[in-house]
Amino acid sequence: MGMIPGLGQLKQLKNMKPDEKELGRVEAIINSMTREERGNYKIINGSRRRRIALGSGTTIQDVNRLLKNFAQTKKMMENLTRKGLQGVPSMFH
């Protein structure tokens, strides 16, 4: 049986240790958001990003990076959900 696409990456991820500083930064940014902003990241404009950065002790670039990563992950999860288990070998169903 051939290698399953993406399985090598999954094994690499399993061995990775989370970056504690980065996790702390992410937590601070999220804690600096209002409930409304956490529920709908699309409402976060420039002045809100500045306020979140100041409140979390991070930079606007850190806030932008987190929002961009979140949006990409959300889109990827929606694509996976939409496609379902199509194309996944039957042994994984």
N, CA and C atoms as a LAMMPS dump frame, in Angstrom:
ITEM: TIMESTEP
0
ITEM: NUMBER OF ATOMS
279
ITEM: BOX BOUNDS ff ff ff
-5.0000000000000000e+02 5.0000000000000000e+02
-5.0000000000000000e+02 5.0000000000000000e+02
-5.0000000000000000e+02 5.0000000000000000e+02
ITEM: ATOMS id mol type element x y z
1 1 1 N 0.851 -1.19 0
2 1 2 C 0 0 0
3 1 3 C 0.884 1.236 0
4 2 1 N 0.555 2.217 -0.817
5 2 2 C 1.345 3.445 -0.919
6 2 3 C 1.129 4.366 0.271
7 3 1 N 1.993 5.353 0.346
8 3 2 C 1.901 6.339 1.427
9 3 3 C 0.635 7.18 1.254
10 4 1 N -0.073 7.417 2.319
11 4 2 C -1.288 8.23 2.272
12 4 3 C -0.868 9.695 2.274
13 5 1 N -1.367 10.479 1.306
14 5 2 C -0.971 11.894 1.238
15 5 3 C -1.235 12.612 2.561
16 6 1 N -0.247 13.358 3.02
17 6 2 C -0.405 14.146 4.236
18 6 3 C -0.056 13.405 5.516
19 7 1 N 0.107 12.077 5.441
20 7 2 C 0.382 11.308 6.651
21 7 3 C 1.757 11.649 7.226
22 8 1 N 2.732 11.891 6.354
23 8 2 C 4.069 12.271 6.817
24 8 3 C 4.025 13.567 7.609
25 9 1 N 3.255 14.519 7.133
26 9 2 C 3.118 15.795 7.834
27 9 3 C 2.455 15.6 9.186
28 10 1 N 1.475 14.7 9.246
29 10 2 C 0.758 14.43 10.489
30 10 3 C 1.716 13.885 11.544
31 11 1 N 2.603 12.986 11.135
32 11 2 C 3.578 12.426 12.078
33 11 3 C 4.536 13.5 12.579
34 12 1 N 4.936 14.411 11.684
35 12 2 C 5.815 15.508 12.08
36 12 3 C 5.115 16.404 13.093
37 13 1 N 3.841 16.698 12.863
38 13 2 C 3.077 17.553 13.77
39 13 3 C 2.959 16.917 15.15
40 14 1 N 2.805 15.611 15.176
41 14 2 C 2.644 14.892 16.441
42 14 3 C 3.867 15.071 17.343
43 15 1 N 5.036 15.144 16.732
44 15 2 C 6.282 15.266 17.504
45 15 3 C 6.622 16.702 17.873
46 16 1 N 5.888 17.662 17.337
47 16 2 C 6.182 19.068 17.613
48 16 3 C 5.679 19.466 18.989
49 17 1 N 6.437 20.304 19.635
50 17 2 C 6.012 20.85 20.928
51 17 3 C 5.464 22.25 20.675
52 18 1 N 4.351 22.597 21.323
53 18 2 C 3.81 23.936 21.107
54 18 3 C 4.767 25.006 21.628
55 19 1 N 4.808 26.122 20.943
56 19 2 C 5.63 27.253 21.355
57 19 3 C 4.854 27.997 22.448
58 20 1 N 5.316 27.847 23.692
59 20 2 C 4.594 28.412 24.838
60 20 3 C 4.441 29.937 24.727
61 21 1 N 5.485 30.618 24.235
62 21 2 C 5.401 32.081 24.091
63 21 3 C 4.331 32.457 23.086
64 22 1 N 4.296 31.71 21.978
65 22 2 C 3.304 31.989 20.933
66 22 3 C 1.893 31.717 21.465
67 23 1 N 1.724 30.63 22.204
68 23 2 C 0.409 30.32 22.78
69 23 3 C -0.031 31.42 23.745
70 24 1 N 0.905 31.941 24.527
71 24 2 C 0.595 33.028 25.453
72 24 3 C 0.159 34.281 24.718
73 25 1 N 0.83 34.558 23.607
74 25 2 C 0.493 35.721 22.785
75 25 3 C -0.915 35.565 22.203
76 26 1 N -1.194 34.375 21.671
77 26 2 C -2.507 34.099 21.083
78 26 3 C -3.597 34.248 22.148
79 27 1 N -3.347 33.698 23.325
80 27 2 C -4.329 33.788 24.409
81 27 3 C -4.573 35.244 24.805
82 28 1 N -3.504 36.018 24.901
83 28 2 C -3.634 37.433 25.264
84 28 3 C -4.451 38.187 24.215
85 29 1 N -4.197 37.895 22.947
86 29 2 C -4.934 38.567 21.867
87 29 3 C -6.42 38.221 21.951
88 30 1 N -6.719 36.949 22.101
89 30 2 C -8.123 36.523 22.171
90 30 3 C -8.805 37.122 23.397
91 31 1 N -8.107 37.155 24.527
92 31 2 C -8.678 37.728 25.747
93 31 3 C -8.915 39.232 25.625
94 32 1 N -8.201 39.892 24.703
95 32 2 C -8.362 41.334 24.509
96 32 3 C -9.493 41.67 23.54
97 33 1 N -10.121 40.645 22.985
98 33 2 C -11.243 40.857 22.073
99 33 3 C -12.544 40.892 22.872
100 34 1 N -13.509 41.608 22.319
101 34 2 C -14.84 41.588 22.93
102 34 3 C -15.52 40.277 22.534
103 35 1 N -16.579 39.944 23.225
104 35 2 C -17.334 38.718 22.903
105 35 3 C -17.815 38.781 21.447
106 36 1 N -18.255 39.952 21.037
107 36 2 C -18.745 40.132 19.668
108 36 3 C -17.628 39.878 18.64
109 37 1 N -16.415 40.372 18.938
110 37 2 C -15.279 40.176 18.027
111 37 3 C -14.89 38.705 17.953
112 38 1 N -14.966 38.018 19.085
113 38 2 C -14.643 36.585 19.081
114 38 3 C -15.658 35.807 18.266
115 39 1 N -16.902 36.263 18.286
116 39 2 C -17.96 35.587 17.543
117 39 3 C -17.932 35.859 16.058
118 40 1 N -17.41 37.019 15.679
119 40 2 C -17.369 37.396 14.266
120 40 3 C -16.094 38.196 13.998
121 41 1 N -15.045 37.489 13.626
122 41 2 C -13.744 38.138 13.415
123 41 3 C -13.761 39.154 12.283
124 42 1 N -14.746 39.07 11.393
125 42 2 C -14.795 39.966 10.232
126 42 3 C -15.086 41.414 10.615
127 43 1 N -15.607 41.656 11.822
128 43 2 C -15.908 43.036 12.241
129 43 3 C -14.668 43.756 12.766
130 44 1 N -13.544 43.038 12.865
131 44 2 C -12.343 43.629 13.451
132 44 3 C -11.634 44.502 12.411
133 45 1 N -11.85 45.804 12.541
134 45 2 C -11.249 46.769 11.615
135 45 3 C -9.927 47.291 12.19
136 46 1 N -9.363 48.293 11.553
137 46 2 C -8.061 48.825 11.955
138 46 3 C -8.007 49.329 13.388
139 47 1 N -9.012 50.099 13.809
140 47 2 C -8.965 50.639 15.172
141 47 3 C -9.168 49.54 16.213
142 48 1 N -9.984 48.548 15.889
143 48 2 C -10.162 47.412 16.81
144 48 3 C -8.869 46.611 16.908
145 49 1 N -8.182 46.429 15.777
146 49 2 C -6.899 45.701 15.786
147 49 3 C -5.882 46.43 16.661
148 50 1 N -5.861 47.744 16.561
149 50 2 C -4.94 48.548 17.364
150 50 3 C -5.27 48.388 18.851
151 51 1 N -6.565 48.465 19.195
152 51 2 C -6.991 48.31 20.587
153 51 3 C -6.643 46.917 21.122
154 52 1 N -6.864 45.881 20.31
155 52 2 C -6.566 44.51 20.718
156 52 3 C -5.064 44.354 20.943
157 53 1 N -4.253 44.911 20.047
158 53 2 C -2.794 44.822 20.183
159 53 3 C -2.334 45.52 21.465
160 54 1 N -2.844 46.708 21.711
161 54 2 C -2.468 47.436 22.932
162 54 3 C -2.904 46.674 24.182
163 55 1 N -4.113 46.148 24.146
164 55 2 C -4.654 45.43 25.3
165 55 3 C -3.948 44.128 25.585
166 56 1 N -3.375 43.527 24.552
167 56 2 C -2.724 42.224 24.723
168 56 3 C -1.205 42.337 24.837
169 57 1 N -0.683 43.546 24.692
170 57 2 C 0.772 43.714 24.762
171 57 3 C 1.483 43.124 23.556
172 58 1 N 0.774 43.046 22.439
173 58 2 C 1.366 42.509 21.207
174 58 3 C 1.35 43.605 20.143
175 59 1 N 1.77 43.243 18.945
176 59 2 C 1.778 44.209 17.846
177 59 3 C 0.547 43.989 16.963
178 60 1 N 0.252 44.991 16.163
179 60 2 C -0.848 44.859 15.208
180 60 3 C -0.542 43.712 14.24
181 61 1 N 0.735 43.535 13.905
182 61 2 C 1.129 42.43 13.014
183 61 3 C 0.787 41.082 13.648
184 62 1 N 0.985 40.958 14.976
185 62 2 C 0.633 39.709 15.665
186 62 3 C -0.865 39.448 15.561
187 63 1 N -1.654 40.5 15.757
188 63 2 C -3.118 40.382 15.671
189 63 3 C -3.505 39.999 14.242
190 64 1 N -2.908 40.672 13.257
191 64 2 C -3.198 40.365 11.852
192 64 3 C -2.859 38.919 11.523
193 65 1 N -1.703 38.447 12.001
194 65 2 C -1.253 37.079 11.735
195 65 3 C -2.257 36.074 12.312
196 66 1 N -2.69 36.319 13.542
197 66 2 C -3.643 35.42 14.182
198 66 3 C -4.956 35.387 13.396
199 67 1 N -5.458 36.557 12.998
200 67 2 C -6.712 36.618 12.253
201 67 3 C -6.585 35.926 10.894
202 68 1 N -5.435 36.116 10.237
203 68 2 C -5.205 35.49 8.933
204 68 3 C -5.15 33.97 9.078
205 69 1 N -4.406 33.488 10.084
206 69 2 C -4.306 32.044 10.316
207 69 3 C -5.667 31.448 10.655
208 70 1 N -6.437 32.163 11.462
209 70 2 C -7.765 31.689 11.829
210 70 3 C -8.651 31.579 10.594
211 71 1 N -8.628 32.625 9.752
212 71 2 C -9.46 32.637 8.545
213 71 3 C -9.077 31.487 7.615
214 72 1 N -7.775 31.23 7.463
215 72 2 C -7.314 30.143 6.593
216 72 3 C -7.75 28.788 7.149
217 73 1 N -7.61 28.611 8.456
218 73 2 C -7.99 27.344 9.09
219 73 3 C -9.492 27.123 8.968
220 74 1 N -10.254 28.181 9.198
221 74 2 C -11.717 28.103 9.1
222 74 3 C -12.134 27.693 7.686
223 75 1 N -11.497 28.307 6.682
224 75 2 C -11.807 28.001 5.287
225 75 3 C -11.456 26.539 4.966
226 76 1 N -10.301 26.088 5.456
227 76 2 C -9.872 24.716 5.217
228 76 3 C -10.854 23.727 5.857
229 77 1 N -11.286 24.024 7.079
230 77 2 C -12.232 23.14 7.771
231 77 3 C -13.572 23.11 7.038
232 78 1 N -14.024 24.259 6.538
233 78 2 C -15.275 24.303 5.78
234 78 3 C -15.166 23.463 4.511
235 79 1 N -14.007 23.542 3.837
236 79 2 C -13.794 22.746 2.62
237 79 3 C -13.825 21.256 2.947
238 80 1 N -13.18 20.871 4.04
239 80 2 C -13.174 19.463 4.439
240 80 3 C -14.582 18.999 4.774
241 81 1 N -15.323 19.83 5.484
242 81 2 C -16.683 19.482 5.872
243 81 3 C -17.572 19.362 4.638
244 82 1 N -17.404 20.3 3.716
245 82 2 C -18.212 20.296 2.498
246 82 3 C -17.942 19.043 1.68
247 83 1 N -16.677 18.668 1.573
248 83 2 C -16.304 17.494 0.779
249 83 3 C -16.587 16.203 1.526
250 84 1 N -16.707 16.295 2.841
251 84 2 C -16.916 15.098 3.646
252 84 3 C -15.707 14.202 3.563
253 85 1 N -15.936 12.94 3.509
254 85 2 C -14.826 11.993 3.472
255 85 3 C -14.555 11.523 2.049
256 86 1 N -15.026 12.288 1.076
257 86 2 C -14.772 11.986 -0.317
258 86 3 C -13.283 11.859 -0.565
259 87 1 N -12.865 10.835 -1.243
260 87 2 C -11.459 10.7 -1.594
261 87 3 C -10.594 10.139 -0.491
262 88 1 N -11.139 9.961 0.703
263 88 2 C -10.376 9.356 1.786
264 88 3 C -10.546 7.852 1.652
265 89 1 N -9.448 7.08 1.72
266 89 2 C -9.574 5.63 1.576
267 89 3 C -10.624 5.075 2.54
268 90 1 N -11.37 4.058 2.081
269 90 2 C -12.502 3.534 2.848
270 90 3 C -12.121 3.013 4.228
271 91 1 N -10.869 2.647 4.448
272 91 2 C -10.481 2.15 5.775
273 91 3 C -10.541 3.25 6.834
274 92 1 N -10.686 4.507 6.423
275 92 2 C -10.752 5.607 7.385
276 92 3 C -12.184 6.053 7.64
277 93 1 N -13.145 5.435 7.003
278 93 2 C -14.556 5.831 7.198
279 93 3 C -15.082 5.234 8.467
